[in-house]
Amino acid sequence: MTVTLTAFERSPDGGMGLARDTRVRWALEEAGQAYEVRPVSFSAMKEPAHLAAQPFGQIPVYQEGDLVLFESGAIIFHIASHHSGLFPDDANARARAITWMFAALNTVEPPILELITVKFLEGDKPWNKDRLPLVFDRIRHRLTQLSARLGDADWLDGAFSAGDLLMVSVLLRTRPSGILNEFPSLAAYVARGEARPAYKRAFAAQLAFNTAQPAAS
């Protein structure tokens, strides 16, 4: 059954791989599942047809037959639940992988998204100068905790899982700020994620999509 994924017609990041369709592409590549991409313009995202599938006017939307899903975490959970490669076989290890998925989206990502808001949407506000250091401190606090938990391990809980996929995707969003360089173990962790063949394929595909160049085979 054909899987269709929506993506920005032209991503605001110009193909850096920070838009949330990239993390879903990565999951599909890890699971060995083919997919098609349907571009959506910013204006079309606010139209009734798109809002019927994604009520908040965002991307990505995942469609597989009659099943339509939104929210990247939920989509990746679905992919991991129905295909091998992203969840461990052991029930307890699987539960821990799911915990790390939630941790990535609910604990680590929010202050990182707040930084994006402060820098790009509130850059001209009078409180920006005072707020920015506070946001950086909140990110550093989370990254310090995550770094301590990771230690010298390759992945968060044994083998690579959907928890790592989402955590690496979230940490990649810190790259423009340079803050990840303050945490060498996390920078190395992200580099391991980027080195996975499935990530490379996903990144190349979204870059080609955004630059209208054919993806490398």
C-alpha positions in Angstrom: 0.0 0.0 0.0 1.5 3.4 -1.0 2.5 5.7 1.7 2.2 9.4 1.0 3.9 12.1 3.1 3.3 15.8 2.9 6.2 18.2 3.0 6.8 21.9 2.6 6.7 22.9 -1.1 9.9 24.7 -0.2 11.2 24.3 3.4 12.0 27.4 5.4 15.4 25.9 6.2 16.3 25.5 2.5 17.0 21.8 2.8 19.0 21.6 6.0 16.7 18.7 7.1 15.2 20.4 10.2 11.6 20.3 9.0 9.6 17.4 10.6 9.1 15.5 7.4 12.8 14.6 7.5 12.4 12.6 10.7 9.5 10.7 9.2 11.4 10.0 6.0 14.2 8.7 8.2 11.9 6.3 10.0 10.5 5.0 6.7 14.1 4.5 5.5 15.0 2.6 8.7 12.0 0.4 8.2 12.7 -0.2 4.5 9.4 1.3 3.4 8.9 3.2 0.1 6.9 6.4 0.1 5.8 9.3 -2.0 6.0 13.0 -1.2 3.2 15.5 -1.8 4.4 19.1 -1.7 2.2 21.6 0.2 2.5 25.4 -0.1 2.1 27.7 2.9 -1.2 28.9 1.5 -2.5 25.4 0.8 -1.7 24.4 4.4 -4.4 26.8 5.6 -7.0 25.5 3.1 -9.9 23.2 4.2 -8.6 20.2 2.3 -5.3 20.2 4.3 -6.9 21.2 7.6 -9.2 18.1 7.3 -6.0 16.0 7.6 -3.9 18.3 9.8 -6.2 20.5 11.9 -3.3 22.8 12.9 -2.2 23.5 9.3 1.2 22.0 9.6 3.3 19.2 8.1 3.8 16.3 7.8 0.7 14.3 7.1 1.0 10.6 6.6 -1.5 8.7 4.5 -1.5 5.0 4.0 -4.8 3.8 2.4 -7.6 5.0 4.6 -5.3 5.8 7.5 -4.4 9.5 7.8 -2.1 10.6 10.6 -0.5 13.8 11.8 2.2 14.7 14.4 5.6 13.3 13.6 5.9 11.4 16.8 2.6 9.6 16.3 3.6 8.8 12.7 7.0 7.4 13.8 5.3 5.4 16.5 3.0 3.9 13.9 5.8 3.1 11.6 7.9 1.5 14.4 4.9 -0.5 15.6 4.2 -2.1 12.2 7.7 -2.6 10.8 11.0 -3.9 12.2 14.0 -1.8 12.8 12.9 0.9 15.2 11.6 -1.0 18.3 13.4 -3.7 20.2 11.7 -7.2 20.4 11.9 -7.2 24.2 8.8 -5.7 25.7 10.6 -3.8 28.4 13.1 -2.4 26.0 10.3 -1.4 23.7 8.6 0.5 26.5 11.9 2.3 27.3 12.3 3.3 23.6 8.8 4.8 23.7 9.7 6.6 26.8 12.6 8.2 25.0 10.4 9.2 22.2 8.2 11.1 24.6 11.3 12.6 26.3 12.6 13.9 23.0 9.4 15.6 22.1 8.0 16.7 25.5 11.1 17.4 27.5 14.1 18.2 25.2 12.5 19.8 22.2 10.3 22.5 23.9 13.1 24.9 25.0 14.8 24.4 21.6 11.7 25.5 19.9 11.4 28.4 22.3 14.9 29.5 21.1 13.7 29.5 17.5 10.7 31.6 18.5 12.8 34.1 20.4 15.4 34.5 17.7 13.2 34.6 14.6 9.7 35.6 15.6 10.4 37.9 18.5 13.8 39.3 17.5 12.5 42.8 17.3 10.7 42.7 20.7 12.0 44.8 23.6 12.3 41.8 25.9 14.3 39.7 23.5 17.7 40.8 24.8 16.8 39.7 28.4 14.9 36.6 27.4 17.5 35.0 25.1 20.1 34.1 27.8 17.3 32.5 29.9 16.3 30.3 27.0 19.8 29.2 26.3 20.2 28.4 30.0 17.1 26.2 29.8 18.5 24.3 26.8 21.9 23.9 28.5 20.1 22.4 31.6 18.3 19.8 29.5 21.4 19.0 27.4 23.5 18.6 30.6 21.0 16.1 31.9 20.8 14.2 28.6 24.6 14.1 28.3 24.9 12.7 31.8 22.3 10.0 31.0 24.0 9.1 27.7 27.4 8.9 29.2 29.8 7.1 26.8 27.1 4.9 25.3 26.4 4.9 21.6 22.6 5.1 22.0 20.2 5.9 24.8 19.2 2.3 25.7 21.3 -0.3 24.0 20.6 -0.6 20.3 19.4 2.2 18.1 15.6 2.8 18.3 12.9 5.2 17.5 13.8 7.0 20.7 17.2 7.8 19.3 15.8 8.7 15.9 13.6 11.4 17.5 16.2 12.6 20.0 18.8 13.0 17.3 16.2 14.8 15.1 15.4 17.2 18.0 19.1 17.9 18.8 19.8 18.7 15.1 17.6 21.7 15.6 20.2 23.2 17.9 22.9 23.2 15.2 22.3 26.7 13.9 22.8 28.1 17.5 26.1 26.2 18.0 25.1 25.2 21.5 25.5 21.5 20.8 29.3 22.1 20.5 29.4 22.6 24.3 28.4 19.0 24.7 30.9 16.7 22.9 29.2 13.5 23.8 25.9 14.7 22.4 27.6 16.1 19.3 29.1 12.7 18.7 25.7 11.0 19.4 24.1 13.2 16.7 27.0 12.5 14.3 26.3 8.7 14.8 22.7 9.3 13.9 23.6 11.3 10.8 26.1 8.5 9.7 23.3 5.9 9.5 22.6 5.0 5.9 18.9 5.4 6.4 19.4 9.0 7.7 21.7 9.8 4.7 19.0 8.6 2.3 16.3 10.6 4.0 18.4 13.7 4.1 19.5 13.4 0.5 15.8 12.9 -0.6 14.5 15.9 1.3 17.5 18.0 0.1 16.8 17.0 -3.5 13.1 17.8 -3.0 14.0 21.3 -1.7 16.6 22.1 -4.4 14.9 20.3 -7.3 18.0 18.2 -7.8 17.9 14.4 -8.1 18.8 12.5 -5.0 22.0 10.5 -5.0 21.5 6.8 -5.4 
